[in-house]
Amino acid sequence: MANNALLEIKRSLEAHVGQKITLRANGGRRKTVERTGVLEETYPSVFIVKLDQEQQSCKRVSYSYADVLTESVEITVFEEDGQMRIMYIKA
């Protein structure tokens, strides 16, 4: 069952490769980290996000699909015209 959910998350992210997204991740100790960037690529176990350079010190971050499944990471996708589409990719 978990394998199917991870595959479904991967497929839904593959549809948004190249689009601007916002990540809201659990930073530990009651901290939430919010980052904006472009969904660069998906791999069998992880996905890569190229961050906006003026906001972050590192250029790329990666998260696993399990992070999305366990709701440690929430993803909001921006539409082509720059409008934010309230779409959290969750299991």
Chimera marker file (.cmm) of the C-alpha trace (Angstrom):
<marker_set name="trace">
<marker id="1" x="0.000" y="0.000" z="0.000" r="1" g="1" b="0" radius="0.5"/>
<marker id="2" x="2.778" y="2.469" z="0.893" r="1" g="1" b="0" radius="0.5"/>
<marker id="3" x="4.556" y="1.651" z="-2.373" r="1" g="1" b="0" radius="0.5"/>
<marker id="4" x="1.463" y="2.656" z="-4.355" r="1" g="1" b="0" radius="0.5"/>
<marker id="5" x="1.175" y="5.929" z="-2.431" r="1" g="1" b="0" radius="0.5"/>
<marker id="6" x="4.836" y="6.769" z="-3.050" r="1" g="1" b="0" radius="0.5"/>
<marker id="7" x="4.432" y="6.001" z="-6.743" r="1" g="1" b="0" radius="0.5"/>
<marker id="8" x="1.359" y="8.221" z="-6.910" r="1" g="1" b="0" radius="0.5"/>
<marker id="9" x="3.255" y="11.102" z="-5.266" r="1" g="1" b="0" radius="0.5"/>
<marker id="10" x="6.134" y="10.625" z="-7.721" r="1" g="1" b="0" radius="0.5"/>
<marker id="11" x="3.764" y="10.688" z="-10.711" r="1" g="1" b="0" radius="0.5"/>
<marker id="12" x="1.988" y="13.812" z="-9.510" r="1" g="1" b="0" radius="0.5"/>
<marker id="13" x="5.338" y="15.571" z="-9.047" r="1" g="1" b="0" radius="0.5"/>
<marker id="14" x="6.570" y="14.476" z="-12.489" r="1" g="1" b="0" radius="0.5"/>
<marker id="15" x="3.674" y="16.395" z="-14.008" r="1" g="1" b="0" radius="0.5"/>
<marker id="16" x="5.047" y="19.619" z="-12.471" r="1" g="1" b="0" radius="0.5"/>
<marker id="17" x="8.744" y="19.354" z="-13.400" r="1" g="1" b="0" radius="0.5"/>
<marker id="18" x="9.971" y="22.781" z="-14.461" r="1" g="1" b="0" radius="0.5"/>
<marker id="19" x="7.289" y="24.673" z="-12.556" r="1" g="1" b="0" radius="0.5"/>
<marker id="20" x="7.771" y="27.028" z="-9.635" r="1" g="1" b="0" radius="0.5"/>
<marker id="21" x="6.852" y="25.506" z="-6.270" r="1" g="1" b="0" radius="0.5"/>
<marker id="22" x="6.908" y="26.400" z="-2.601" r="1" g="1" b="0" radius="0.5"/>
<marker id="23" x="8.068" y="23.847" z="-0.056" r="1" g="1" b="0" radius="0.5"/>
<marker id="24" x="6.997" y="23.954" z="3.545" r="1" g="1" b="0" radius="0.5"/>
<marker id="25" x="9.196" y="21.558" z="5.484" r="1" g="1" b="0" radius="0.5"/>
<marker id="26" x="9.527" y="20.528" z="9.090" r="1" g="1" b="0" radius="0.5"/>
<marker id="27" x="12.786" y="22.064" z="10.324" r="1" g="1" b="0" radius="0.5"/>
<marker id="28" x="12.764" y="20.310" z="13.689" r="1" g="1" b="0" radius="0.5"/>
<marker id="29" x="12.160" y="21.724" z="17.159" r="1" g="1" b="0" radius="0.5"/>
<marker id="30" x="8.868" y="23.345" z="16.182" r="1" g="1" b="0" radius="0.5"/>
<marker id="31" x="10.418" y="25.167" z="13.243" r="1" g="1" b="0" radius="0.5"/>
<marker id="32" x="8.924" y="25.299" z="9.793" r="1" g="1" b="0" radius="0.5"/>
<marker id="33" x="11.108" y="26.164" z="6.820" r="1" g="1" b="0" radius="0.5"/>
<marker id="34" x="9.515" y="27.646" z="3.695" r="1" g="1" b="0" radius="0.5"/>
<marker id="35" x="11.483" y="27.682" z="0.442" r="1" g="1" b="0" radius="0.5"/>
<marker id="36" x="10.624" y="28.688" z="-3.107" r="1" g="1" b="0" radius="0.5"/>
<marker id="37" x="12.198" y="27.283" z="-6.234" r="1" g="1" b="0" radius="0.5"/>
<marker id="38" x="11.735" y="25.254" z="-9.392" r="1" g="1" b="0" radius="0.5"/>
<marker id="39" x="11.064" y="21.515" z="-9.361" r="1" g="1" b="0" radius="0.5"/>
<marker id="40" x="14.128" y="20.455" z="-11.304" r="1" g="1" b="0" radius="0.5"/>
<marker id="41" x="14.003" y="16.678" z="-11.553" r="1" g="1" b="0" radius="0.5"/>
<marker id="42" x="12.449" y="13.529" z="-10.127" r="1" g="1" b="0" radius="0.5"/>
<marker id="43" x="14.326" y="10.331" z="-9.399" r="1" g="1" b="0" radius="0.5"/>
<marker id="44" x="13.089" y="6.921" z="-8.205" r="1" g="1" b="0" radius="0.5"/>
<marker id="45" x="13.422" y="7.846" z="-4.505" r="1" g="1" b="0" radius="0.5"/>
<marker id="46" x="13.877" y="11.630" z="-4.324" r="1" g="1" b="0" radius="0.5"/>
<marker id="47" x="13.038" y="14.885" z="-6.085" r="1" g="1" b="0" radius="0.5"/>
<marker id="48" x="15.319" y="17.897" z="-6.564" r="1" g="1" b="0" radius="0.5"/>
<marker id="49" x="14.326" y="21.545" z="-6.184" r="1" g="1" b="0" radius="0.5"/>
<marker id="50" x="16.523" y="24.370" z="-7.463" r="1" g="1" b="0" radius="0.5"/>
<marker id="51" x="16.032" y="27.213" z="-4.993" r="1" g="1" b="0" radius="0.5"/>
<marker id="52" x="15.763" y="30.906" z="-5.731" r="1" g="1" b="0" radius="0.5"/>
<marker id="53" x="19.300" y="32.218" z="-5.232" r="1" g="1" b="0" radius="0.5"/>
<marker id="54" x="18.457" y="35.471" z="-3.460" r="1" g="1" b="0" radius="0.5"/>
<marker id="55" x="16.581" y="33.624" z="-0.718" r="1" g="1" b="0" radius="0.5"/>
<marker id="56" x="18.836" y="30.698" z="0.115" r="1" g="1" b="0" radius="0.5"/>
<marker id="57" x="22.505" y="30.019" z="0.663" r="1" g="1" b="0" radius="0.5"/>
<marker id="58" x="22.385" y="26.567" z="-0.950" r="1" g="1" b="0" radius="0.5"/>
<marker id="59" x="21.382" y="26.103" z="-4.572" r="1" g="1" b="0" radius="0.5"/>
<marker id="60" x="19.522" y="22.782" z="-4.506" r="1" g="1" b="0" radius="0.5"/>
<marker id="61" x="17.674" y="20.653" z="-1.990" r="1" g="1" b="0" radius="0.5"/>
<marker id="62" x="16.315" y="17.143" z="-2.242" r="1" g="1" b="0" radius="0.5"/>
<marker id="63" x="13.489" y="15.449" z="-0.419" r="1" g="1" b="0" radius="0.5"/>
<marker id="64" x="12.160" y="11.927" z="-0.554" r="1" g="1" b="0" radius="0.5"/>
<marker id="65" x="8.627" y="11.006" z="-1.511" r="1" g="1" b="0" radius="0.5"/>
<marker id="66" x="8.297" y="9.509" z="1.964" r="1" g="1" b="0" radius="0.5"/>
<marker id="67" x="8.705" y="13.036" z="3.368" r="1" g="1" b="0" radius="0.5"/>
<marker id="68" x="5.595" y="14.055" z="1.434" r="1" g="1" b="0" radius="0.5"/>
<marker id="69" x="3.768" y="10.887" z="2.477" r="1" g="1" b="0" radius="0.5"/>
<marker id="70" x="4.449" y="11.511" z="6.183" r="1" g="1" b="0" radius="0.5"/>
<marker id="71" x="3.507" y="15.185" z="5.723" r="1" g="1" b="0" radius="0.5"/>
<marker id="72" x="6.970" y="16.416" z="6.744" r="1" g="1" b="0" radius="0.5"/>
<marker id="73" x="6.954" y="18.339" z="3.445" r="1" g="1" b="0" radius="0.5"/>
<marker id="74" x="4.027" y="20.134" z="1.826" r="1" g="1" b="0" radius="0.5"/>
<marker id="75" x="4.269" y="21.353" z="-1.744" r="1" g="1" b="0" radius="0.5"/>
<marker id="76" x="2.360" y="24.238" z="-3.308" r="1" g="1" b="0" radius="0.5"/>
<marker id="77" x="2.540" y="24.530" z="-7.103" r="1" g="1" b="0" radius="0.5"/>
<marker id="78" x="2.411" y="27.856" z="-8.957" r="1" g="1" b="0" radius="0.5"/>
<marker id="79" x="0.486" y="28.029" z="-12.219" r="1" g="1" b="0" radius="0.5"/>
<marker id="80" x="2.083" y="29.131" z="-15.490" r="1" g="1" b="0" radius="0.5"/>
<marker id="81" x="0.839" y="32.728" z="-15.142" r="1" g="1" b="0" radius="0.5"/>
<marker id="82" x="2.469" y="33.113" z="-11.714" r="1" g="1" b="0" radius="0.5"/>
<marker id="83" x="-0.707" y="32.669" z="-9.710" r="1" g="1" b="0" radius="0.5"/>
<marker id="84" x="-0.406" y="30.334" z="-6.750" r="1" g="1" b="0" radius="0.5"/>
<marker id="85" x="-2.586" y="27.292" z="-7.058" r="1" g="1" b="0" radius="0.5"/>
<marker id="86" x="-3.453" y="26.037" z="-3.610" r="1" g="1" b="0" radius="0.5"/>
<marker id="87" x="-2.550" y="22.443" z="-4.208" r="1" g="1" b="0" radius="0.5"/>
<marker id="88" x="-0.731" y="20.598" z="-1.524" r="1" g="1" b="0" radius="0.5"/>
<marker id="89" x="0.656" y="17.388" z="-2.841" r="1" g="1" b="0" radius="0.5"/>
<marker id="90" x="-0.069" y="14.827" z="-0.167" r="1" g="1" b="0" radius="0.5"/>
<marker id="91" x="-0.823" y="11.152" z="-0.068" r="1" g="1" b="0" radius="0.5"/>
<link id1="1" id2="2" r="1" g="1" b="0" radius="0.2"/>
<link id1="2" id2="3" r="1" g="1" b="0" radius="0.2"/>
<link id1="3" id2="4" r="1" g="1" b="0" radius="0.2"/>
<link id1="4" id2="5" r="1" g="1" b="0" radius="0.2"/>
<link id1="5" id2="6" r="1" g="1" b="0" radius="0.2"/>
<link id1="6" id2="7" r="1" g="1" b="0" radius="0.2"/>
<link id1="7" id2="8" r="1" g="1" b="0" radius="0.2"/>
<link id1="8" id2="9" r="1" g="1" b="0" radius="0.2"/>
<link id1="9" id2="10" r="1" g="1" b="0" radius="0.2"/>
<link id1="10" id2="11" r="1" g="1" b="0" radius="0.2"/>
<link id1="11" id2="12" r="1" g="1" b="0" radius="0.2"/>
<link id1="12" id2="13" r="1" g="1" b="0" radius="0.2"/>
<link id1="13" id2="14" r="1" g="1" b="0" radius="0.2"/>
<link id1="14" id2="15" r="1" g="1" b="0" radius="0.2"/>
<link id1="15" id2="16" r="1" g="1" b="0" radius="0.2"/>
<link id1="16" id2="17" r="1" g="1" b="0" radius="0.2"/>
<link id1="17" id2="18" r="1" g="1" b="0" radius="0.2"/>
<link id1="18" id2="19" r="1" g="1" b="0" radius="0.2"/>
<link id1="19" id2="20" r="1" g="1" b="0" radius="0.2"/>
<link id1="20" id2="21" r="1" g="1" b="0" radius="0.2"/>
<link id1="21" id2="22" r="1" g="1" b="0" radius="0.2"/>
<link id1="22" id2="23" r="1" g="1" b="0" radius="0.2"/>
<link id1="23" id2="24" r="1" g="1" b="0" radius="0.2"/>
<link id1="24" id2="25" r="1" g="1" b="0" radius="0.2"/>
<link id1="25" id2="26" r="1" g="1" b="0" radius="0.2"/>
<link id1="26" id2="27" r="1" g="1" b="0" radius="0.2"/>
<link id1="27" id2="28" r="1" g="1" b="0" radius="0.2"/>
<link id1="28" id2="29" r="1" g="1" b="0" radius="0.2"/>
<link id1="29" id2="30" r="1" g="1" b="0" radius="0.2"/>
<link id1="30" id2="31" r="1" g="1" b="0" radius="0.2"/>
<link id1="31" id2="32" r="1" g="1" b="0" radius="0.2"/>
<link id1="32" id2="33" r="1" g="1" b="0" radius="0.2"/>
<link id1="33" id2="34" r="1" g="1" b="0" radius="0.2"/>
<link id1="34" id2="35" r="1" g="1" b="0" radius="0.2"/>
<link id1="35" id2="36" r="1" g="1" b="0" radius="0.2"/>
<link id1="36" id2="37" r="1" g="1" b="0" radius="0.2"/>
<link id1="37" id2="38" r="1" g="1" b="0" radius="0.2"/>
<link id1="38" id2="39" r="1" g="1" b="0" radius="0.2"/>
<link id1="39" id2="40" r="1" g="1" b="0" radius="0.2"/>
<link id1="40" id2="41" r="1" g="1" b="0" radius="0.2"/>
<link id1="41" id2="42" r="1" g="1" b="0" radius="0.2"/>
<link id1="42" id2="43" r="1" g="1" b="0" radius="0.2"/>
<link id1="43" id2="44" r="1" g="1" b="0" radius="0.2"/>
<link id1="44" id2="45" r="1" g="1" b="0" radius="0.2"/>
<link id1="45" id2="46" r="1" g="1" b="0" radius="0.2"/>
<link id1="46" id2="47" r="1" g="1" b="0" radius="0.2"/>
<link id1="47" id2="48" r="1" g="1" b="0" radius="0.2"/>
<link id1="48" id2="49" r="1" g="1" b="0" radius="0.2"/>
<link id1="49" id2="50" r="1" g="1" b="0" radius="0.2"/>
<link id1="50" id2="51" r="1" g="1" b="0" radius="0.2"/>
<link id1="51" id2="52" r="1" g="1" b="0" radius="0.2"/>
<link id1="52" id2="53" r="1" g="1" b="0" radius="0.2"/>
<link id1="53" id2="54" r="1" g="1" b="0" radius="0.2"/>
<link id1="54" id2="55" r="1" g="1" b="0" radius="0.2"/>
<link id1="55" id2="56" r="1" g="1" b="0" radius="0.2"/>
<link id1="56" id2="57" r="1" g="1" b="0" radius="0.2"/>
<link id1="57" id2="58" r="1" g="1" b="0" radius="0.2"/>
<link id1="58" id2="59" r="1" g="1" b="0" radius="0.2"/>
<link id1="59" id2="60" r="1" g="1" b="0" radius="0.2"/>
<link id1="60" id2="61" r="1" g="1" b="0" radius="0.2"/>
<link id1="61" id2="62" r="1" g="1" b="0" radius="0.2"/>
<link id1="62" id2="63" r="1" g="1" b="0" radius="0.2"/>
<link id1="63" id2="64" r="1" g="1" b="0" radius="0.2"/>
<link id1="64" id2="65" r="1" g="1" b="0" radius="0.2"/>
<link id1="65" id2="66" r="1" g="1" b="0" radius="0.2"/>
<link id1="66" id2="67" r="1" g="1" b="0" radius="0.2"/>
<link id1="67" id2="68" r="1" g="1" b="0" radius="0.2"/>
<link id1="68" id2="69" r="1" g="1" b="0" radius="0.2"/>
<link id1="69" id2="70" r="1" g="1" b="0" radius="0.2"/>
<link id1="70" id2="71" r="1" g="1" b="0" radius="0.2"/>
<link id1="71" id2="72" r="1" g="1" b="0" radius="0.2"/>
<link id1="72" id2="73" r="1" g="1" b="0" radius="0.2"/>
<link id1="73" id2="74" r="1" g="1" b="0" radius="0.2"/>
<link id1="74" id2="75" r="1" g="1" b="0" radius="0.2"/>
<link id1="75" id2="76" r="1" g="1" b="0" radius="0.2"/>
<link id1="76" id2="77" r="1" g="1" b="0" radius="0.2"/>
<link id1="77" id2="78" r="1" g="1" b="0" radius="0.2"/>
<link id1="78" id2="79" r="1" g="1" b="0" radius="0.2"/>
<link id1="79" id2="80" r="1" g="1" b="0" radius="0.2"/>
<link id1="80" id2="81" r="1" g="1" b="0" radius="0.2"/>
<link id1="81" id2="82" r="1" g="1" b="0" radius="0.2"/>
<link id1="82" id2="83" r="1" g="1" b="0" radius="0.2"/>
<link id1="83" id2="84" r="1" g="1" b="0" radius="0.2"/>
<link id1="84" id2="85" r="1" g="1" b="0" radius="0.2"/>
<link id1="85" id2="86" r="1" g="1" b="0" radius="0.2"/>
<link id1="86" id2="87" r="1" g="1" b="0" radius="0.2"/>
<link id1="87" id2="88" r="1" g="1" b="0" radius="0.2"/>
<link id1="88" id2="89" r="1" g="1" b="0" radius="0.2"/>
<link id1="89" id2="90" r="1" g="1" b="0" radius="0.2"/>
<link id1="90" id2="91" r="1" g="1" b="0" radius="0.2"/>
</marker_set>
